[in-house]
Amino acid sequence: QVQVVESGGGSVQAGDSLRLSCTASGRYTMGWFRQAPGKEREFVAAIIRNGMNPRYADSVKGRFTLSRNNRVNTVYLQMSNLRPEDTALYYCAASEGWSSSAPIGEYAYWGRGTQVTVSS
């Protein structure tokens, strides 16, 4: 059973930074998604196994940076210049596929989520 565990959420002010971490029990294509109350889960960022060319949602491009350390099977989502609209439950997920453009349905393994709250 593949385990995916997120950490690092919290409550911050607008303009602050946070770093989320996600550890999986193996090496996979990893993605971050978020879901705000009353909204559908949406893509945030994804990174393939070799860590090259992470892909980002337009809403976070230039503010979020996704990286990974394969020695510890961990990906890091560095979030800067946070906005109130970034408030959501952030989920990390693992895909056995090879593309960072994989649709959400290809992510078979999910963490429980970590809350990020940004106040103005």
matplotlib code that plots the C-alpha trace (Angstrom):
import matplotlib.pyplot as plt

x = [0.0, 1.4, 1.4, 1.3, 1.7, 1.6, 2.8, 3.5, 0.1, -0.9, -2.5, -0.6, -1.1, -1.4, 2.1, 3.6, 5.3, 4.7, 6.4, 4.4, 6.1, 4.9, 6.5, 5.6, 6.6, 8.3, 9.2, 6.3, 5.1, 3.8, 1.1, -0.4, -4.1, -6.3, -9.9, -11.6, -15.0, -17.8, -15.4, -14.0, -10.5, -8.1, -4.6, -1.8, 1.5, 3.1, 6.6, 7.9, 10.3, 13.5, 12.4, 12.7, 10.2, 7.5, 4.2, 2.0, -1.5, -1.6, -3.0, 0.2, 2.8, 5.6, 4.6, 4.8, 7.9, 7.8, 10.9, 11.8, 14.5, 14.5, 16.9, 14.0, 11.1, 9.8, 8.4, 8.3, 5.8, 7.3, 4.5, 5.3, 3.3, 0.3, -3.2, -6.5, -7.7, -5.0, -6.9, -7.8, -7.1, -4.0, -3.6, -0.6, -1.0, 1.1, 0.8, 2.4, 2.3, 5.2, 3.7, 3.2, 0.2, -1.6, -5.3, -6.4, -7.9, -4.5, -3.4, -4.1, -2.7, -3.7, -2.7, -5.3, -4.6, -3.1, -4.9, -3.6, -5.4, -4.4, -6.0, -6.0]
y = [0.0, 3.4, 5.9, 9.7, 12.0, 15.8, 18.3, 22.0, 23.7, 26.5, 30.0, 33.0, 36.5, 37.6, 38.0, 35.4, 32.1, 28.5, 25.3, 22.1, 18.7, 15.4, 12.0, 9.0, 5.4, 5.2, 7.3, 8.6, 11.5, 13.8, 16.4, 19.0, 19.8, 22.0, 22.3, 25.3, 25.0, 24.7, 24.3, 21.4, 20.1, 21.8, 21.3, 23.3, 21.8, 18.5, 17.2, 14.1, 11.5, 13.3, 16.6, 18.4, 21.0, 21.2, 22.3, 24.9, 26.2, 29.7, 31.0, 30.0, 30.4, 32.7, 32.4, 28.6, 26.4, 22.6, 20.6, 17.1, 15.2, 11.6, 10.4, 10.8, 10.4, 13.9, 16.8, 20.3, 23.0, 26.4, 29.0, 32.6, 35.8, 33.9, 35.4, 34.8, 33.0, 30.4, 29.3, 25.6, 22.1, 21.0, 17.4, 15.6, 12.7, 10.2, 8.9, 5.9, 7.8, 9.7, 13.0, 16.1, 16.8, 13.8, 14.4, 14.2, 10.8, 9.3, 10.1, 6.8, 7.6, 10.5, 12.0, 13.2, 16.9, 19.8, 23.1, 26.4, 29.5, 32.9, 36.0, 39.5]
z = [0.0, -1.1, 1.7, 1.1, 4.0, 3.9, 6.5, 6.9, 6.7, 8.9, 9.3, 7.9, 6.8, 3.2, 1.8, 4.0, 3.0, 3.9, 2.8, 2.5, 2.5, 1.2, 1.6, -0.4, 0.1, -3.2, -6.2, -8.2, -10.2, -7.4, -7.5, -5.2, -5.4, -3.2, -2.3, -0.8, 0.9, -1.7, -4.6, -6.6, -6.0, -8.3, -9.6, -8.1, -9.2, -10.3, -10.7, -12.4, -11.0, -12.1, -10.7, -14.0, -15.4, -12.6, -13.9, -12.2, -12.3, -13.7, -10.4, -8.5, -11.2, -10.0, -6.4, -5.7, -6.3, -6.4, -5.8, -4.7, -2.9, -4.2, -1.5, 1.0, -1.4, -0.5, -2.5, -1.2, -2.2, -1.3, -1.3, -1.3, -1.4, -0.2, -0.9, 0.9, -2.2, -1.6, 1.5, 1.1, 2.1, 0.2, -0.9, -2.1, -4.5, -6.2, -9.8, -11.4, -14.6, -16.2, -17.0, -14.9, -17.1, -15.9, -15.1, -11.5, -12.2, -12.7, -9.2, -7.4, -4.0, -1.8, 1.5, 4.0, 3.3, 5.2, 5.8, 4.6, 5.8, 4.6, 6.2, 4.8]

ax = plt.figure().add_subplot(projection="3d")
ax.plot(x, y, z, "-o")
ax.set_aspect("equal")
plt.show()
